[in-house]
């Protein structure tokens, strides 16, 4: 392996838990009812771009406020968050995820557990472990 290849950060797969996918679908419906399907489609496309950005350097994201509770329940696994806000919008969403290192069978992975509106209260024990994710 060359020195340049060793210095490059890994590329992570981004996987959505069923809860996260359902939360995105629910928010899309809410946005479509309130502002129209075109607005909701743009919201979802921009959110997917934000999610895709986690494929490189997901460790840049801060720890979620729920991290200490999450670590107690999930044996020290760190919960991070990416804040997503549409341009010219006051609303923000917290994308809660964990990082999993590469194994012999799997690439390094970002497991997206929850997509929560910024106005929602922090979680107390959820999200669930990463084994309920979709590829």
Residue, then its C-alpha position, 0 to 999 in steps of 0.5 A: x500500500x502506498x503512503x498516500x493510500x494509507x493517509x486517506x480517510x476511510x469511506x464509510x457506508x451510510x445505513x439508515x435504521x428503520x426508525x430513521x427511514x420512517x422519520x424521514x418519510x413522515x417528515x416528507x409527508x408533513x412538509x408536503x401537506x404544509x408546503x407542497x410536494x415540490x418543497x418536500x422533495x427538495x427537503x428530502x433531497x437536501x437531507x440525503x445530501x447531508x446524509x451522504x456527507x457522512x461517508x467522509x469524515x463522520x467523526x467531525x460531528x459533535x457528540x449528541x446531548x444523549x451520548x452519556x445515556x446512550x453509552x450507558x445503555x449500549x456499552x460505551x458506543x458513542x452517539x454523534x449528531x449532524x445538524x441539518x438545516x435547509x437554507x433560509x429555514x429556521x427549522x433544524x433536524x438532528x441526525x443521530x448516528x454511531x460509527x462502526x469500524x471496518x471488520x473482515x466482512x463489513x466496511x466502516x459504517x455510519x449507522x443513522x438511528x434517528x432523524x429528529x426535529x431540533x425542537x424535539x426533546x433529547x432521547x432518554x434511552x433510544x435509539x436502538x442498537x445498529x443491528x436493525x439497519x437497512x443497507 
